[in-house]
């Protein structure tokens, strides 16, 4: 795609959080879709066309900095 010089573009992607579809901007992190510190978190990510579990520890602050990708499915409590 070609965009005019005087325009800005925001790339958005679709994910699912606690069963609800959500659109977030490219570069969003796992922490950015949570309104408080989770006790439990589960992330499923597309890999070769299949959802794969990504092992995370909710207590690990660095784990919550994980960038999101299109199609991610997140469950948290």
Secondary structure, 3 states (H helix, E strand, C coil): CCCCCCCCCCCEEEEEECCEEEEEECCCEHHHHCCCCCCCEEEEEEECCEEEEECCCCCCCCHHHCECCCCCEEEEC
